Each structure stands twice: as structure tokens, then as C-alpha cells.
Amino acid sequence: MKIRRATATDYPEMVRIWESAVKATHDFLKQEDFDHIKSLLAEAFFPQVDTYLMLNDEETPVAFLGVHEDSLEMLFVSDTARGKGIGKHLIHYAIAELNIRKVDVNEQNGQAIGFYERMGFKVNGRSEKDGMGKPYPILHLTL
């Protein structure tokens, strides 16, 4: 496994990973919201953060993360790669190398909340709506 900085040429693969991960973990997300977010990823969301890809032994991207300052803004693992320690490896990298200390998580995504809590994060706040003003409550976690 290798982590490297992502570039705009990686965005289509990152969208594929995002789609796979979100379909596996975000069953609460309405289809129209899924489609809308997907349409914004490469043009609006990825360029706003520093993105990093995790590559498997065949150099195929299997996960990515995005950070801004000390916040983890996104971490997605392809559904086919879930449960293999990839997310844990990425979060340790983000903490040690990128100095992240905060993450926001959809309240309905129990798997992600449990994951971040196991990684040492604690809930310290809640917002009724997500960053796009949609009715998906967000939990704010810090190390």
C-alpha cells in the first residue's frame, strides 16, 4: 500500500471510489442528493482540499482522503477494499503527517462514527443540517 498526493487527473477514479463507498455506507442519502453531490465532486469539492490517494500493490487507487488545515474533510474507501485496515492506515497518516484534529460525520452513518471513535475522536458538537443545508445532521468530532 502506498499513499500519494492526488491530482486532477485522479478525480474520475476518486469519484468512482466515492460512489462505491457512499452506496455501501450512506443508505440514508436520497438519490437526488447523491446525484447532486456526485456532480460537484470533481469541480467544486476536490479542488478545495488537499487530496491523497491510497494505492494497492497493483498501483490501483482503493481509497482517498481530503484535508483542509486541521480538518479531515473526506475519507472514502472503495467498497471492495473495506474491512482491510485501509481507513485506519489513512487516518493514522492524516493524524501523523497532515496534523488533522477534527472531522465531521453524518449522524446517520453509524459505521463512520464508530470508526472515528475507535481512532480516538470524541463528539463535541452537532449541527441539524449538513454543509449544503440539507437535513442530514452532522456530528463534529475532535481528537
C-alpha positions in Angstrom: 0.0 0.0 0.0 1.2 3.5 -0.9 -0.2 6.9 -0.3 0.5 9.8 -2.7 -0.8 13.2 -3.4 -3.8 13.2 -5.8 -4.0 15.4 -8.8 -7.0 16.5 -11.0 -6.2 13.5 -13.3 -7.1 11.3 -10.4 -10.6 12.8 -9.9 -12.5 10.3 -12.1 -11.1 7.4 -10.1 -11.8 9.3 -6.8 -15.4 9.8 -7.9 -15.6 6.0 -8.6 -14.3 5.3 -5.1 -16.6 7.9 -3.6 -19.6 6.3 -5.3 -18.7 2.8 -4.2 -18.1 3.9 -0.6 -21.2 6.1 -0.3 -23.5 3.4 -1.8 -22.2 1.0 0.8 -22.4 3.3 3.8 -24.9 6.1 3.2 -28.2 4.4 2.8 -29.9 7.4 4.3 -28.9 9.7 1.4 -31.7 10.5 -1.0 -30.9 9.6 -4.7 -31.3 13.2 -5.8 -28.8 14.3 -3.1 -26.4 11.6 -4.1 -26.6 12.6 -7.7 -26.1 16.3 -6.9 -23.1 15.7 -4.6 -21.5 13.4 -7.2 -21.9 16.1 -9.9 -20.0 18.5 -7.7 -17.1 16.4 -6.5 -14.5 17.0 -9.2 -15.3 20.6 -10.0 -16.3 22.0 -6.6 -15.2 19.8 -3.7 -11.9 18.0 -4.6 -10.2 21.3 -5.6 -11.0 22.9 -2.2 -9.0 20.3 -0.2 -5.6 18.6 -0.3 -6.3 15.1 -1.5 -4.3 11.9 -1.1 -4.8 8.5 -2.7 -4.1 5.1 -1.3 -2.9 2.7 -3.9 -2.9 -1.1 -3.6 0.0 -3.3 -4.5 -1.1 -3.1 -8.2 -0.9 0.7 -8.0 -4.7 0.9 -8.3 -6.4 3.6 -6.1 -8.6 2.0 -3.4 -9.2 5.0 -1.1 -8.7 8.7 -0.7 -8.8 11.4 1.8 -9.1 15.2 1.7 -7.9 17.7 4.3 -8.2 21.4 4.9 -6.0 22.8 7.6 -6.5 20.6 10.7 -9.8 19.1 9.4 -10.4 15.8 7.7 -13.0 16.8 5.1 -13.4 13.4 3.4 -12.2 9.8 3.7 -13.6 7.2 1.4 -12.6 3.6 0.9 -13.9 1.6 -2.1 -16.5 -0.9 -1.0 -14.3 -3.8 -2.3 -11.5 -2.7 -0.1 -13.4 -2.1 3.1 -12.6 -4.1 6.3 -8.9 -4.4 5.4 -7.4 -1.7 7.6 -7.1 0.9 4.8 -9.2 3.5 6.6 -7.2 3.0 9.7 -4.0 3.4 7.8 -5.2 6.6 6.2 -6.5 8.2 9.4 -3.2 7.4 11.1 -1.4 9.0 8.2 -3.7 12.1 8.3 -3.1 12.5 12.1 0.7 12.0 12.0 1.6 13.5 8.7 -1.1 16.1 8.0 -1.9 17.1 11.6 -5.7 16.6 11.4 -7.5 17.1 14.7 -11.2 17.4 13.5 -13.7 15.6 11.4 -17.4 16.0 10.7 -19.6 12.9 10.2 -23.2 12.3 9.1 -25.1 11.3 12.3 -26.8 8.6 10.3 -23.5 6.9 9.4 -23.0 4.8 12.5 -20.1 2.8 10.9 -18.1 6.0 10.4 -18.9 7.4 13.9 -17.7 4.1 15.5 -14.6 4.1 13.3 -13.6 7.6 14.3 -14.3 7.0 17.9 -12.1 3.9 17.8 -9.4 6.2 16.3 -9.6 8.5 19.3 -12.1 11.1 18.2 -14.8 12.4 20.5 -18.1 14.1 19.6 -18.1 17.7 20.7 -20.9 19.2 18.8 -23.8 18.7 16.4 -25.5 20.6 13.5 -29.0 19.9 12.3 -28.1 20.3 8.7 -25.1 19.4 6.6 -22.8 22.0 4.9 -25.2 22.2 1.9 -28.2 23.0 4.1 -29.7 19.5 3.7 -31.5 17.8 6.6 -28.6 15.4 7.3 -27.4 16.1 10.9 -23.6 16.3 11.3 -21.6 15.3 14.3 -18.4 17.3 15.0 -15.6 15.2 16.4 -12.1 16.2 17.7 -9.1 14.3 18.8 
